[in-house]
Every structure is written in structure tokens, then in C-alpha cells.
Amino acid sequence: MRLRIDGSLEQPCIVKDYHKKVLSLMKLGLAKTNEQKFEELFSNNQQKDYTFSVYLWCCNLMHNN
């Protein structure tokens, strides 16, 4: 599956640990567009394996403080 999310940032920097935020954004989008599928996937507290990559063409990574 391929998913594209276009957006903008207030600042051209993003923290190094951005993966959790991207995953949260994908879950939010699924919950809003297909609530039944979201419940099917996330109603139980079971570990799930994810693999994804993020292409950030306009950002600089910052070290977490």
C-alpha cells in the first residue's frame, strides 16, 4: 500500500524521533475515513508490526533536547 500525506510545517525543522508522530497521523486518518477498519485493527491491545518510510524533502532533523 502506498500512502501520501502532503502538509506544511511552521518551521523547516523536525525532531529526529518523528516516526511516532507519523504513525499517529496515519492512525488518525484511518479513524476518520474508515472507522470500521480502524476498530478492527486497533480495538485490542496487541502489538503490530509496521514498516514504513518517510520522505522529508524540505526539513532538517534536530536532535532531541
DRENDO-1510 file (C-alpha; in Angstrom, 1 decimal, always signed):
<recs>
REC; n; res; u; v; w
REC; 1; MET; +0.0; +0.0; +0.0 .
REC; 2; ARG; +1.2; +3.5; -0.8 .
REC; 3; LEU; +0.1; +6.5; +1.2 .
REC; 4; ARG; +0.9; +10.1; +0.5 .
REC; 5; ILE; +0.3; +12.8; +3.1 .
REC; 6; ASP; +1.0; +16.4; +2.0 .
REC; 7; GLY; +1.4; +19.1; +4.6 .
REC; 8; SER; +3.4; +22.0; +5.7 .
REC; 9; LEU; +5.4; +22.9; +8.8 .
REC; 10; GLU; +5.6; +26.1; +10.8 .
REC; 11; GLN; +9.4; +25.7; +11.0 .
REC; 12; PRO; +11.7; +23.8; +8.5 .
REC; 13; CYS; +12.9; +21.5; +11.3 .
REC; 14; ILE; +11.5; +18.3; +12.7 .
REC; 15; VAL; +12.7; +16.3; +15.7 .
REC; 16; LYS; +14.7; +13.1; +15.0 .
REC; 17; ASP; +12.0; +10.9; +16.6 .
REC; 18; TYR; +9.3; +11.8; +14.2 .
REC; 19; HIS; +8.2; +8.2; +13.4 .
REC; 20; LYS; +5.6; +8.1; +16.3 .
REC; 21; LYS; +4.0; +11.3; +15.1 .
REC; 22; VAL; +3.8; +10.0; +11.5 .
REC; 23; LEU; +2.2; +6.8; +12.8 .
REC; 24; SER; -0.2; +8.7; +14.9 .
REC; 25; LEU; -1.2; +10.8; +11.9 .
REC; 26; MET; -1.8; +7.7; +9.8 .
REC; 27; LYS; -4.0; +6.2; +12.5 .
REC; 28; LEU; -6.0; +9.4; +12.9 .
REC; 29; GLY; -6.6; +9.5; +9.1 .
REC; 30; LEU; -7.8; +5.9; +9.1 .
REC; 31; ALA; -10.1; +6.5; +12.1 .
REC; 32; LYS; -11.7; +9.5; +10.3 .
REC; 33; THR; -12.0; +7.7; +6.9 .
REC; 34; ASN; -12.8; +4.1; +7.8 .
REC; 35; GLU; -13.9; +3.7; +11.4 .
REC; 36; GLN; -14.8; +0.1; +11.0 .
REC; 37; LYS; -11.3; -0.8; +9.7 .
REC; 38; PHE; -9.7; +1.3; +12.5 .
REC; 39; GLU; -11.7; -0.6; +15.1 .
REC; 40; GLU; -10.8; -3.9; +13.5 .
REC; 41; LEU; -7.1; -3.1; +13.7 .
REC; 42; PHE; -6.8; -1.2; +16.9 .
REC; 43; SER; -9.6; -2.2; +19.3 .
REC; 44; ASN; -7.4; -4.8; +21.1 .
REC; 45; ASN; -4.1; -4.1; +22.8 .
REC; 46; GLN; -2.0; -6.4; +20.6 .
REC; 47; GLN; +1.5; -5.5; +19.2 .
REC; 48; LYS; +1.5; -4.8; +15.5 .
REC; 49; ASP; +4.5; -4.8; +13.1 .
REC; 50; TYR; +4.8; -1.8; +10.8 .
REC; 51; THR; +7.2; -0.9; +8.1 .
REC; 52; PHE; +7.2; +2.5; +6.5 .
REC; 53; SER; +9.5; +5.2; +5.3 .
REC; 54; VAL; +9.0; +8.9; +5.2 .
REC; 55; TYR; +10.4; +11.2; +2.6 .
REC; 56; LEU; +11.1; +14.7; +4.0 .
REC; 57; TRP; +12.3; +16.9; +1.2 .
REC; 58; CYS; +12.2; +20.2; +2.9 .
REC; 59; CYS; +13.1; +19.6; +6.5 .
REC; 60; ASN; +16.2; +19.5; +8.7 .
REC; 61; LEU; +16.4; +17.0; +11.5 .
REC; 62; MET; +17.0; +18.3; +15.0 .
REC; 63; HIS; +18.5; +16.3; +17.9 .
REC; 64; ASN; +16.0; +15.8; +20.8 .
REC; 65; ASN; +16.8; +18.0; +23.7 .
</recs>
